[in-house]
């Protein structure tokens, strides 16, 4: 007996699970926000569902990415306007990846915290062109439809973005093994309150950036210098009885800050030549909601 047409799975039902990570991935890389990316994923799904059978769309992945990119481009403009009044330093919303992630997440070199900060320095058109072409191999004629520019102009935008990104990259990026080794040593020294060991792990010109967003107490300026960073970290750790829990965030080894019986922050680091050059801590509770909601379920 044949299945009634109205009860058969639609093309969207069949293909959405395999395309959703790309839709979310594009939205997150463009906006830097997990919450915004989740909203965009929902918008894209509703837009696709409204199209009916989708039989007229030959490449559904390409179509979904285009819809996601257009919406992300709009959201990015609004988000940048909000960041003008942001209290203190701004850091990307941490994205839980690896085995602890609630669902499959596309991970590549573009999703790391340091790279996401570099993307913030690009103009919105450069960021969209770079993400779509570099991460998802979207052709320039399709990117042109997103940005309302010619394919040649989009090629120039992506090229200019690649040059800026390349200029911001360290000469020798740390391997995953090196990152894990340094993080393990840092965690052990931090929880022992061993300032001397921490100093050995930090570059003399290391920086410490905290993102509280005005929602929680945090330094409103970047702290510079290994001695000042160590003093600040140890003071905060002792006051709040902080524990650091290993995790994978934005595709890289990271640490979850645990105090008062809950996750209160996420730490990521930039490492070069075996030493930490930049230590970043997201404390803004709004940015921790997706991560903590998942870990506490």
N, C-alpha and C positions, 0 to 999 in steps of 0.2 A: 504494500500500500504506500503511495507517495505521500510525502509530507506536505501539508498545505503551504502555499507560498508565504503567507504571513507568518508562519511558524518556523520557516527556515532561517538559519543564521545569516545575517547580512554580511557583505564584504567587510564592512567596518568591524563587525564582531570577530570575523576570522583574522583580520590582519592587524587590528589595533594593538594587541599585546606585543607584537614584534616591532612596531613602529613607535610605541609610546616612549621608550628610552631615548630615541633620537629627538622626539618632540620636546621632552623635558630637558634633554641635554642642550639643545639649541637655546631654549628659553633661559636656562640657568646661566649659560656662558654669556649671553647677551645682557641679561639684567643683573647678574650677581646676587640674585635673591631666590632662595628656595620657595618662599611663600608666593612670590610673583610667578615663578615658574609653574608651580602647582595650579595657580589660577589660570595661567595661559593654557596649560594642558587641558583643563576643563573647557575653556572657551573653544579650543581647537576641536575637541571631541564633539561638542554641541554643534559647531559649524559643520563638521563632517556628517553628523547624524541628520542634519537638516537637508543634506544633499540627496537623500533617498538612497538609491541603489549604488551610486558612485560609479556606475558602469561607464560613464563618459570620461573618467579619469584613468589614464593609462598607467601612470606611475604614482601610486597612492603615497608612498613615502615622500617623494618630491613635493607633492601637493600639500601634504601635512606640514612639511618643513617650511614651505613658503607661507602658509597661514600662520604658523607659529612665529616666524621671523617678523612678519608684518606687525603682529600684535606685540611682540617683544620690543620692536623698534619704537612703537608708541609708548609702551610702558617705560622704556629706558629714558625717554625725554622727560617724563613726569618724575621719575626717580631721581634724575640728575638735578631737577629743580628742588626737590626735597632735600637733597644732600647739601645744598648751599647753606641751609640752616641747621645742618646736623651738628650736634654737640660733641666736640672732640673728634679724634681720628675715626675714619670710617674703614671698616674691614668687610670683606665679602661674607655673606651668610654661610656658615659652615655646612658642608654637604657630607653626610655620613655615607661612606662607601665601604667596599669590602664585604666580608661575611656578615657584618652587623647591619648592613643596609636593609631597609624595609622592602626594597624592590631592586631589580636590576638597574644599574646606573652606568652609562657610558663613561669610561675613564680614559683620558689621554693626557698629553702634556699641557693642554690648554685649560684643564680644570683645576690645576694646582693653585693654592692660595697666592703664591707669588705671581703666577701668570695672570690670575684674575685681577690683581692689583695693577699689573701692567695694562690690562685691557681697559681699566678705568681711565688711563691717560689718553686713550684713543678717542677720536670724535665718534659720535654714535654711528654715522655711516661707515667709518673705517672699522668699527667693532663688528658691525653686522656683516660686512663684506669679508672680513678676516675669519670670523667664526664659521660662516656658512661654507666658504671655500676651503679653509684649512682643515676644519674638523669634519665636515660632512661632504666635501667634494661637490658642492652645488655649483653648477656652471654659471658663468658670469651673466648669460642672458636671463637666467632665472633670478639671479640676485638683482638684476636691473629692474625686474618687475616688483621686487620688494621695496627698493629704494627710490624708484621713480627716476632712475638715471640710465644712461646708455651703458651697454656692456663694457665699452672701452673705459668709461669713467669708473665703473665698478672694479675693473682690473687694476686701475691706478690706485684706487682706495685700498684694495687688498695688498698691493705691492708696497704702498707707503706704510701700511700697518705692519707688514712683515719686517720692514727695516727698523721700525721703532721697537718692535718686540725683540728682534735680534740684538739691538743695541743695549737693551735692558737685561739681557741674560748673562749669568756669570760665565766666566771663561771655562770653568770645569764644574758642571753641576754635580752635586753629590749623588752617588748611587743609592738605591734603596737600602742596600746592606749597610752603607756608611751612615745613612740617616737613622736606621734602626739602632745601630751601635751607639751613636751619639745620644739619641733620645733615652736609651736604656741607662746610660751613664748619668745623664742629666737627672732623670727621675730618681735614681738611687741617691745622688748627692743632695737633691732638693729635699727629699723626705727625711734625710739625716740632718739637714740643716748645715751641710758642709760647704761653707762659703768658699774655702780654698779650692775645693774640687770643682765647684761651679765656675770659678774664675778661670780655671784651666780649660774649661769647655767653651768659654765665650771668647769671641774675637775682641781685642781691646776696644774697638770702635762699635761694638754690638749695640743694637737698638732694641727697645722694648716698647711695643705699641699696644695699648688697651682700648677696646671699643666698648664703651658703656652706653653711648647714645643719649646721655643725659637721664637714663632710666635707673642707673645704679652708680655708686661711687666708682670712679676710674680716673686715671690720669688723663687730663685733657690735652697734654702735649706728649710727644714722643720722648722717651727717656734715652739718653745717649751715653755710652761708656760702660764697659763691663762692670766696674765697681758699683756704679749707681744702679745698674740693672740687678745685680746680685743682691744688693742691700734692699731694694724694693721688693723683689721676689720673696726673699726670706722673711721680711717684715709681714707681708701679706699672708704668707704660708703659715707663720706662727700665730697670727691674730685669728685666722679663720680655720685653723687646723685642716689645711688643704691636703688632699691626696690626689695623685695624678694617675689616671688610668689609661693604659695604651689603647689606641683605637686607630682606625684608618679614616681620615677626613680628606676630602677632595683628592682622593687617589694616593695620598701620601701618609706615612706614619705620623701620628699626632698624639696628643694627650688630652683627655677629658679632665677638667677640674672638678673634683668632688669635695663638697663641704656642706655641713649642716644637713647631711643625709640626702643630698641631691646633686645633680650636675649643675654647676653654676658658671661654667666657662669652657671654652675650647681653645687649646694651645696648638699653634703650628709654628714651625721654625724654618728658617733659611740657613742652610749649612754649606760652608765652603772650606776646603782644606782641613776638614775634620773639626771645625769650630763653628759655633752658632754666630751668624752675623746679624740675624734679625729674629727676635722672639715676638710673637703676636698672640694676643689673648682676646677672644670675643667674650664679652660679659653681658652685652645687651640682651635682656631676657626675651625680647621679641624675636631675636635672631636664633634663639636656642629652642623655641617652641617645637618645630618639626622634629628636631633631634631628640629632645627630652621626651616628647610624647611617644616616640617610637621605642626608646630604650626603657621606658617605664611600663610598657604594655606587656 
